[in-house]
Amino acid sequence: MSSSIKIERVTKRFDGNLVLNELSLDVRPSEIVSLIGPSGCGKSTLLRLLSGLERDYDGRLLIDDQPVTGPSRAVGLMFQEPRLMPWLNVRDNVRFGLRQENGAASPATSERMDTWLRQVKLDHAASHLPRQFSGGMAQRAALARSLATEPGVLLLDEPFSAVDALTRMRLQELLLEVWQRTQVTMVLVTHDLDESLYLSDRVVVMSSRPASVREVLAVKAPRPRDRRDPELLRLRAHLLEALDVVHALESADLPNGIPFGV
């Protein structure tokens, strides 16, 4: 249940404006890769290309050596917002994309939904409507839905940015539990450097527009990882340098006593 990704010299324009410039990257099966970079540099655009939602580009996008020609059940996509249908309960939200042509769900499909709801710890709330959920629960439901087709690739576009810090850490742990069971290949867009280092095998630093790959940083800390690991802190400092955050903060005209942050 894992696939390889090959991005070969991909160039993307919007209304004549160059967004991605001959960007190349390989992702190995079962690997977790994070994309970080300046806001608006094209990280989400790259995910939309990989998902098949955007099709106008130059270069090549391959999943398991097959060209990406449009949306596919082999690729799951989790957005920043849960995007659950408010009139369906959670179980029906998760299985919506698996209905047969007659609109019915097979017994095997129903069994699969129960499995995914258990994996994201929502089996007790399968009959609840989305309005009854907290933000974290809604994102767990969205995660189950994106995995319901058993994709080989899961694309995540800042999936935990709208929840509080503690909920975010719990969702990160849940994501790793799901990954350990499924070994699905993951590509994650995030602005949280700690999240990228805690979750990923590699962190890809993208340049500002027109974006290309600026650096690929391997995270060799063994799993399960300790968020206090000095190696992760060292890599975080390296990423700050790579993103020019340190230089920008040092040159900023900040009042005395205000700490630097990102």
Summary of the structure (lengths in Angstrom):
residues: 262
radius of gyration: 19.2
end to end distance: 35.9
largest distance: 66.8
contacts: 802
relative contact order: 0.18
helix: 36%
strand: 23%
